[in-house]
Amino acid sequence: MSSNSQLLILGNGFDLQCGLKSSFNDFMKTRLAKVREVKESIKVSKHLTYINITGPDGVPGYGNLLSYWLWKRSLTVWDFILYEDRQQRTWYDIEDCIRTWVDYRLAPDNASYKSHIQQICLDYGKFDQNNNSNSVFPVKAEQYVLMYACELYRWDGQPGTLLDILLRELHRYEQVFANYLQEQVDKNSEYLSRAASLLTHLVNDQTSIPTFNTNISAKQYKVDSASVNILDFNYTYPIIEDWRNKPTCLNVHGLANKRNIIFGIDGTKLNTDHEYYTNIVKFTKTYRLMALSSRPHRSLVRPYLFYSPGAVTDMIKFFGHSLGDADYSYFQAIFDEVDLYESDTRLIFYYNQHRLNDEEETRQREKSVREEMFEKVNRLIVTYGQTQNNKDHGKNLLHKLLLEGRLTIKQAPMGKNKK
């Protein structure tokens, strides 16, 4: 007998469809505007005036250094790193960008190519703060990192401490993004109503009897809270908090309004023998999540039990998530919990032909959204299959899911959220 329970997994596509300007493209426009402000100040006055700042660890500073002006405007090294990275790939991918910078391979001293960290360490001895022009903007992100590290953090030139500086700058970047995102929520009076409508359509899809609804006059959700769980990879809470009978919703990477959001990388492929592994591992989502692990919440997934196979989570639905490598560990854990090969759990992946994200549309010129979702799902399932102890099971997992009617890829039921 089926448990009729479901886990709904949400990504940023959900917030975008609810009209929230939550993409990195929108956010970075505000960051680049701050850089232009500083450049305009230099253009007008020919130089930067002396200013007071409260630097790292609350240490006061006074000077006319470019790093002081950028710090004063809450600009971080990751603003420049991400901007440079976007020029190379045409869209923002913060997880992959972080990995490129911190999970580096050590190259010989005579190698023509060196990692960002190695190159900055080599340039450390050439950096002269006194001769560093305060009116010339660096060209490369590495130069911004070197400038911040030497002038603001009093860096000692070692790779380990540079990684620590990058982590501290990432914390600053997270706080700025959290503030931006909360401002977008506060400005969007329709966000929660749109979220409620979209949740209703997603949860009720593929069910024989509707299990989710909202009662506006009574200010309550009409839902069997035991049958619907939401795993939200966004930093916004899509549930109206003061309503009754709320479904369980876990924002796994923190909340903007709590100022505890995290950006990070997947740690499954880190080299534990790396000389600076203890510094690098602090950038992983697993390590960062330990700080949030004190938040109590019940399990979102009903496990597969051999003696009670019908009690397992019946459906796992995905909407608005890129299915990227950075979150693969979560999906592997969920699939393991429901014993995807042996159980009857169904996977439903929604794509959205009507999405509002122009940044994504740029990437879809030569292929349909539907085709891209097929490719992502294939990669996810095949990659997961490779982790199975029984290699034969792993190889035919995708075929088995299709044969048993347990894999669905379809247009999302948008309702009034369709634009």
C-alpha positions as CSV (number, residue, x, y, z in Angstrom):
1,M,0.0,0.0,0.0
2,S,1.4,3.4,-1.0
3,S,2.2,6.0,1.7
4,N,0.9,8.7,-0.6
5,S,3.7,11.0,0.7
6,Q,5.9,13.2,-1.3
7,L,9.1,15.3,-1.1
8,L,9.1,18.4,-3.2
9,I,12.6,19.8,-4.0
10,L,12.7,23.4,-5.0
11,G,15.5,25.4,-6.7
12,N,15.9,29.0,-7.8
13,G,13.6,28.5,-10.7
14,F,10.7,28.5,-8.2
15,D,11.5,32.0,-6.9
16,L,12.1,33.3,-10.3
17,Q,8.7,32.0,-11.4
18,C,7.1,33.8,-8.4
19,G,8.5,37.1,-9.7
20,L,11.5,37.4,-7.4
21,K,14.7,38.9,-8.9
22,S,16.8,36.3,-7.2
23,S,19.2,35.4,-10.0
24,F,22.9,36.1,-9.7
25,N,22.6,38.1,-12.9
26,D,20.2,40.6,-11.2
27,F,22.2,40.7,-8.0
28,M,25.6,41.3,-9.8
29,K,24.1,44.3,-11.6
30,T,23.8,46.0,-8.2
31,R,27.4,45.0,-7.4
32,L,28.8,46.3,-10.6
33,A,27.0,49.6,-10.1
34,K,29.0,50.1,-6.9
35,V,32.2,49.5,-8.8
36,R,31.2,52.2,-11.3
37,E,30.5,54.6,-8.4
38,V,34.1,54.3,-7.3
39,K,35.4,54.7,-10.8
40,E,33.3,57.8,-11.2
41,S,34.7,59.2,-8.0
42,I,38.2,58.8,-9.4
43,K,37.2,60.3,-12.8
44,V,35.8,63.4,-11.1
45,S,38.4,64.1,-8.5
46,K,41.4,62.5,-10.3
47,H,42.2,60.6,-7.1
48,L,40.6,59.0,-4.1
49,T,40.3,61.0,-0.9
50,Y,41.3,59.7,2.5
51,I,38.6,57.8,4.3
52,N,38.1,56.0,7.6
53,I,37.1,52.3,7.5
54,T,36.4,49.6,10.0
55,G,38.4,46.7,8.5
56,P,38.6,43.0,9.2
57,D,38.2,42.1,12.9
58,G,37.0,45.6,13.6
59,V,40.5,47.1,13.1
60,P,40.2,50.8,12.0
61,G,41.9,52.1,8.9
62,Y,42.5,55.5,7.4
63,G,43.9,56.1,3.9
64,N,43.1,56.7,0.3
65,L,43.8,53.1,-0.9
66,L,41.5,51.7,-3.6
67,S,40.9,48.7,-1.4
68,Y,39.6,51.0,1.4
69,W,37.0,52.5,-1.0
70,L,35.9,49.1,-2.3
71,W,35.6,47.8,1.3
72,K,33.7,50.8,2.4
73,R,31.1,50.0,-0.3
74,S,30.8,46.4,0.9
75,L,32.5,45.0,-2.2
76,T,34.3,41.7,-1.7
77,V,36.9,39.9,-3.7
78,W,34.2,37.5,-4.8
79,D,32.5,40.2,-6.7
80,F,35.5,40.6,-8.9
81,I,36.2,36.8,-9.1
82,L,32.6,36.1,-10.2
83,Y,32.6,38.9,-12.7
84,E,35.8,37.6,-14.3
85,D,34.4,34.1,-14.3
86,R,31.2,35.1,-16.0
87,Q,33.2,36.7,-18.9
88,Q,34.6,33.2,-19.6
89,R,31.4,31.1,-19.3
90,T,28.7,33.8,-20.0
91,W,26.6,33.0,-16.9
92,Y,27.2,33.0,-13.2
93,D,28.0,29.7,-11.5
94,I,29.1,30.5,-8.0
95,E,29.7,26.9,-6.8
96,D,31.9,25.9,-9.8
97,C,33.7,29.2,-9.5
98,I,34.5,28.7,-5.8
99,R,35.7,25.2,-6.6
100,T,38.0,26.4,-9.4
101,W,39.6,28.8,-7.0
102,V,40.0,26.8,-3.8
103,D,40.1,23.2,-4.9
104,Y,43.3,23.7,-6.9
105,R,45.9,21.2,-8.1
106,L,49.5,21.9,-7.2
107,A,51.6,22.6,-10.3
108,P,55.4,22.4,-10.4
109,D,57.3,25.7,-10.1
110,N,58.3,25.5,-13.8
111,A,54.8,24.8,-15.1
112,S,53.4,27.3,-17.6
113,Y,50.0,27.2,-15.9
114,K,49.5,27.9,-12.2
115,S,46.4,27.9,-10.1
116,H,45.0,31.2,-8.9
117,I,46.3,30.6,-5.4
118,Q,49.8,29.7,-6.6
119,Q,50.0,32.7,-8.9
120,I,48.9,35.1,-6.1
121,C,51.5,33.6,-3.8
122,L,54.1,34.2,-6.4
123,D,53.0,37.8,-6.8
124,Y,53.1,38.4,-3.1
125,G,56.8,39.3,-3.1
126,K,56.3,41.9,-5.9
127,F,53.4,43.7,-4.2
128,D,54.4,47.1,-2.9
129,Q,51.6,48.9,-1.1
130,N,53.4,52.2,-1.1
131,N,53.8,52.2,-4.8
132,N,50.4,50.7,-5.6
133,S,48.4,53.4,-7.4
134,N,45.2,54.2,-5.7
135,S,43.5,55.3,-8.8
136,V,44.1,52.3,-11.1
137,F,41.7,49.5,-11.1
138,P,43.3,46.0,-11.4
139,V,42.6,44.1,-14.6
140,K,42.5,40.5,-13.2
141,A,40.6,39.1,-10.2
142,E,43.9,37.7,-8.9
143,Q,45.1,41.3,-8.5
144,Y,42.1,42.3,-6.5
145,V,42.6,39.3,-4.2
146,L,46.3,40.3,-3.7
147,M,45.4,43.9,-3.0
148,Y,42.7,43.0,-0.4
149,A,44.9,40.4,1.2
150,C,47.9,42.6,1.6
151,E,46.3,46.0,2.4
152,L,43.3,44.9,4.5
153,Y,44.2,41.5,5.9
154,R,48.0,42.0,6.3
155,W,48.5,38.6,4.6
156,D,51.7,36.6,5.3
157,G,52.0,35.2,1.8
158,Q,51.1,31.6,2.7
159,P,48.5,29.6,0.7
160,G,46.7,28.4,3.8
161,T,46.0,31.9,5.2
162,L,45.0,33.1,1.7
163,L,42.4,30.4,1.6
164,D,41.2,31.6,5.0
165,I,40.9,35.2,3.7
166,L,38.9,33.9,0.7
167,L,36.6,32.2,3.1
168,R,36.1,35.3,5.2
169,E,35.4,37.3,2.0
170,L,32.9,34.7,1.0
171,H,31.1,35.2,4.4
172,R,30.9,38.9,3.6
173,Y,29.5,38.2,0.1
174,E,26.9,35.9,1.6
175,Q,25.7,38.6,4.0
176,V,25.4,41.1,1.1
177,F,23.5,38.7,-1.0
178,A,21.2,37.9,1.9
179,N,20.4,41.6,2.4
180,Y,19.7,41.9,-1.3
181,L,17.4,38.9,-1.4
182,Q,15.5,40.0,1.6
183,E,15.0,43.5,0.0
184,Q,13.6,41.7,-3.1
185,V,11.1,39.7,-0.9
186,D,10.1,42.9,1.0
187,K,9.5,44.7,-2.3
188,N,7.5,41.9,-3.9
189,S,4.0,42.0,-2.2
190,E,2.8,39.1,-4.4
191,Y,5.7,36.7,-3.7
192,L,4.0,34.6,-1.0
193,S,0.6,34.4,-2.8
194,R,2.3,33.3,-6.0
195,A,4.4,30.8,-4.0
196,A,1.2,29.4,-2.4
197,S,-0.4,29.0,-5.8
198,L,2.6,27.4,-7.4
199,L,3.1,25.0,-4.5
200,T,-0.6,24.0,-4.8
201,H,-0.2,23.1,-8.4
202,L,3.1,21.2,-7.9
203,V,2.0,19.3,-4.9
204,N,-1.4,18.2,-6.3
205,D,0.1,17.2,-9.6
206,Q,0.3,13.4,-10.2
207,T,-2.0,12.7,-7.2
208,S,-5.4,11.0,-7.4
209,I,-6.9,13.4,-4.7
210,P,-5.7,17.0,-4.2
211,T,-3.7,17.0,-0.9
212,F,-2.7,20.7,-0.8
213,N,-4.7,23.9,-0.8
214,T,-4.9,27.3,0.9
215,N,-7.7,28.9,2.8
216,I,-7.1,32.7,2.6
217,S,-10.0,33.8,4.8
218,A,-9.1,31.3,7.5
219,K,-5.3,32.0,7.1
220,Q,-4.4,28.3,7.0
221,Y,-3.1,25.7,4.7
222,K,-5.3,22.7,3.9
223,V,-2.7,20.0,3.8
224,D,-1.9,16.7,5.4
225,S,1.4,17.9,6.9
226,A,2.6,14.3,7.3
227,S,2.3,13.7,3.5
228,V,4.0,16.8,2.1
229,N,7.6,17.8,2.8
230,I,9.5,20.5,1.0
231,L,13.3,20.7,0.7
232,D,14.1,24.2,-0.5
233,F,17.5,25.1,-1.9
234,N,16.5,28.7,-2.0
235,Y,17.3,31.3,0.7
236,T,13.7,32.4,0.9
237,Y,10.8,30.9,2.8
238,P,7.8,30.2,0.5
239,I,5.4,29.4,3.3
240,I,3.3,32.1,5.0
241,E,4.7,31.8,8.5
242,D,1.7,33.0,10.6
243,W,-0.7,30.6,8.9
244,R,-1.8,27.4,10.5
245,N,-1.2,23.8,9.4
246,K,2.0,24.6,7.5
247,P,3.8,21.9,5.6
248,T,7.3,21.1,6.7
249,C,9.8,23.2,4.7
250,L,13.5,23.0,5.2
251,N,15.7,25.7,3.7
252,V,18.8,23.5,3.7
253,H,21.3,26.3,3.0
254,G,19.8,28.9,5.4
255,L,17.5,31.8,5.1
256,A,18.1,35.4,3.9
257,N,16.0,36.9,6.7
258,K,18.1,35.0,9.3
259,R,21.3,36.1,7.6
260,N,22.7,32.6,7.8
261,I,22.9,31.6,4.1
262,I,25.8,29.6,2.8
263,F,27.5,29.2,-0.6
264,G,29.7,26.2,-1.0
265,I,31.0,23.3,-3.0
266,D,30.4,19.6,-3.0
267,G,33.1,17.8,-1.0
268,T,32.8,14.3,-2.2
269,K,35.7,14.5,-4.6
270,L,38.1,16.6,-2.5
271,N,41.6,15.2,-2.2
272,T,42.1,14.6,1.5
273,D,45.9,14.3,0.9
274,H,46.0,17.9,-0.3
275,E,48.5,19.9,1.7
276,Y,45.8,22.5,2.5
277,Y,42.8,20.2,2.8
278,T,41.9,21.5,6.2
279,N,41.5,25.0,4.7
280,I,39.8,23.8,1.5
281,V,37.2,21.6,3.3
282,K,35.8,24.7,5.1
283,F,34.3,25.7,1.7
284,T,32.2,22.6,1.4
285,K,28.5,22.7,2.0
286,T,28.7,19.7,4.4
287,Y,31.3,21.5,6.6
288,R,29.3,24.8,6.5
289,L,26.0,23.0,7.3
290,M,27.4,21.8,10.6
291,A,27.0,25.3,11.9
292,L,23.3,25.1,11.0
293,S,22.8,21.5,12.3
294,S,21.4,22.6,15.6
295,R,18.1,23.5,14.0
296,P,15.6,20.8,14.9
297,H,13.5,19.3,12.1
298,R,11.9,16.0,11.4
299,S,13.1,13.8,8.6
300,L,11.8,14.9,5.2
301,V,12.1,11.4,3.7
302,R,10.4,8.2,4.6
303,P,12.9,5.4,4.3
304,Y,12.4,2.2,2.4
305,L,11.9,-0.7,4.9
306,F,12.0,-4.3,3.6
307,Y,9.2,-5.4,5.9
308,S,7.0,-2.4,5.1
309,P,7.9,-1.3,1.5
310,G,4.7,0.7,1.1
311,A,5.7,3.2,3.8
312,V,8.5,4.8,1.7
313,T,8.1,8.3,0.3
314,D,5.9,7.8,-2.7
315,M,7.0,10.6,-5.0
316,I,10.1,12.9,-5.2
317,K,9.4,16.0,-7.3
318,F,12.0,18.5,-8.6
319,F,11.2,22.0,-9.7
320,G,13.5,24.9,-10.6
321,H,16.7,23.1,-9.6
322,S,19.7,22.9,-12.0
323,L,20.6,19.4,-10.7
324,G,24.2,20.5,-10.6
325,D,27.2,18.8,-9.1
326,A,27.3,21.1,-6.1
327,D,24.1,19.5,-4.6
328,Y,24.7,16.0,-5.8
329,S,25.5,14.7,-2.3
330,Y,22.0,15.6,-1.2
331,F,20.3,13.7,-4.0
332,Q,22.5,10.7,-3.4
333,A,21.5,10.6,0.3
334,I,17.8,10.9,-0.6
335,F,18.0,8.2,-3.2
336,D,19.8,5.9,-0.8
337,E,17.2,6.6,1.9
338,V,14.3,5.5,-0.3
339,D,16.4,2.7,-1.8
340,L,15.6,3.9,-5.3
341,Y,16.4,0.6,-7.0
342,E,14.3,-1.6,-4.9
343,S,11.4,0.7,-3.8
344,D,8.4,2.0,-5.8
345,T,9.4,5.6,-5.3
346,R,8.6,7.7,-8.3
347,L,10.8,10.6,-9.6
348,I,9.1,13.5,-11.3
349,F,11.2,16.3,-12.9
350,Y,9.5,19.4,-14.0
351,Y,10.8,21.8,-16.7
352,N,9.3,25.2,-17.4
353,Q,9.0,26.5,-21.0
354,H,7.5,29.7,-19.6
355,R,10.3,30.7,-17.2
356,L,11.1,34.3,-16.6
357,N,14.9,33.9,-16.2
358,D,16.5,35.8,-19.2
359,E,19.9,34.5,-18.1
360,E,18.7,31.0,-18.6
361,E,17.0,31.8,-21.9
362,T,20.4,32.9,-23.3
363,R,21.7,29.4,-22.7
364,Q,18.6,27.8,-24.4
365,R,19.0,29.3,-27.9
366,E,20.1,26.0,-29.5
367,K,18.2,23.5,-27.4
368,S,14.8,23.3,-25.8
369,V,14.3,23.4,-22.1
370,R,12.8,20.0,-22.3
371,E,15.8,18.5,-24.0
372,E,18.1,20.1,-21.5
373,M,16.1,18.6,-18.6
374,F,16.4,15.1,-20.3
375,E,20.2,15.5,-20.3
376,K,20.4,16.7,-16.7
377,V,18.2,13.8,-15.5
378,N,20.1,11.3,-17.5
379,R,23.4,12.5,-16.0
380,L,22.0,12.5,-12.4
381,I,20.6,9.0,-12.6
382,V,23.6,7.5,-14.4
383,T,26.0,9.2,-11.9
384,Y,24.0,7.9,-9.0
385,G,23.9,4.4,-10.5
386,Q,27.7,4.4,-10.5
387,T,27.7,4.6,-6.7
388,Q,25.8,1.3,-6.3
389,N,27.6,-1.7,-4.8
390,N,25.8,-3.9,-7.3
391,K,27.3,-2.6,-10.6
392,D,24.7,-4.4,-12.7
393,H,21.9,-2.5,-10.8
394,G,23.8,0.7,-11.3
395,K,24.1,0.3,-15.0
396,N,20.4,-0.5,-15.6
397,L,18.8,1.9,-13.0
398,L,17.6,4.4,-15.6
399,H,16.2,1.7,-17.7
400,K,14.4,0.1,-14.7
401,L,12.9,3.4,-13.7
402,L,11.5,4.0,-17.2
403,L,10.3,0.4,-17.5
404,E,8.4,0.6,-14.2
405,G,6.9,4.0,-15.0
406,R,8.8,5.6,-12.1
407,L,10.5,8.4,-14.0
408,T,8.5,11.3,-15.4
409,I,9.9,14.4,-17.1
410,K,7.1,17.0,-17.9
411,Q,6.1,20.6,-18.2
412,A,5.4,22.0,-14.7
413,P,1.7,22.8,-13.9
414,M,2.0,26.5,-13.6
415,G,-1.6,27.6,-13.2
416,K,-1.8,31.4,-12.8
417,N,1.9,31.6,-12.4
418,K,2.4,31.0,-16.1
419,K,3.7,34.2,-17.8
